[in-house]
Amino acid sequence: MRDDCWKITQFGKTPKLNNPIFIEGLPGIGNVGKVAVDFLIDELKAKKLYEITSYTFPHSVFVNEDNLVELPIVEIFYKQSSGKRDLLLLGGDVQPVDEISSYEFSDKVLDIVEKFSGKEVITLGGIGLAEIPKKPKVYCTGNTKKIISKYKNGLVNDNLYGVVGPIVGVSGLLLGLASRRKIEAVSFLAETYGHPMYLGIKGAKEILKVLDKNLGLKLDINKLDREIKDIEGEILKKTEQLSEVTKQAALKRLQKKLGKELDYIG
């Protein structure tokens, strides 16, 4: 592994976490996973633990409101809950661009999960449709039947086979690589409009309902509607163009290998 390509900076002391559940939400179709995780981080007032930068991230910088440049980063936050399992939350501006970097990144993330003795990973993403769904469905898949059964309820459909193609990117790789470490992992994928400039707020809300019901987070999910303008300003200006470049590059490579169209990338 190219350890010199990755820089992981820790903030504060290492917390003692109680059997944490790791939740990932990075840019993808409709930015559904990113919207959901960013909302969780804000709503739960999670504390920043790690900042990850890499030479494998897209070769671009953002210009912020102060007209200064910022490198793209990925961050990990934590939330301690009295009497409940703690949370580790992964969010950020980008995903690694190429296949090798995606594997390396996912392995480094799982190293952190193991460091805190985590035994459960949840990844979030979107399923791109040709039209805007009125009531987005949420599907789930995972690396064991046990964890799928655990999260299967009236809000989730586990009949995903044939609905999407390969789950490309970190959202998919974390599931597969977690199996090698005996870590159970599940992914929640919400329907959303597949247009690159569409922000999948509705899909993110449906995923948040699933997480709220299963994890007892007591979220004010309607708050997401009230914050749409701020979310659009933050994500569409900073993330969408960059994530679209990343998605299209990955999709083109995979289409060449498989010789067919794809409808989902993590």
Sequence and secondary structure as in RCSB ss.txt:
>XXXX:A:sequence
MRDDCWKITQFGKTPKLNNPIFIEGLPGIGNVGKVAVDFLIDELKAKKLYEITSYTFPHSVFVNEDNLVELPIVE
IFYKQSSGKRDLLLLGGDVQPVDEISSYEFSDKVLDIVEKFSGKEVITLGGIGLAEIPKKPKVYCTGNTKKIISK
YKNGLVNDNLYGVVGPIVGVSGLLLGLASRRKIEAVSFLAETYGHPMYLGIKGAKEILKVLDKNLGLKLDINKLD
REIKDIEGEILKKTEQLSEVTKQAALKRLQKKLGKELDYIG
>XXXX:A:secstr
  GGGEEEEE SS    SS EEEE  S GGGHHHHHHHHHHHHTT EEEEEEEETTS S  EE TTS EE   EE
EEEE  TTS  EEEEEES   SSHHHHHHHHHHHHHHHHHTT  EEEEEEEEEESS  SS  EEEEESSHHHHHH
H STT B   BTTB   BSHHHHHHHHHHHTT EEEEEEEEEE  TT   HHHHHHHHHHHHHHHT    TTHHH
HTHHHHHHHHIIIIIHHHHHHHHHHHHHHHHHH S    B 
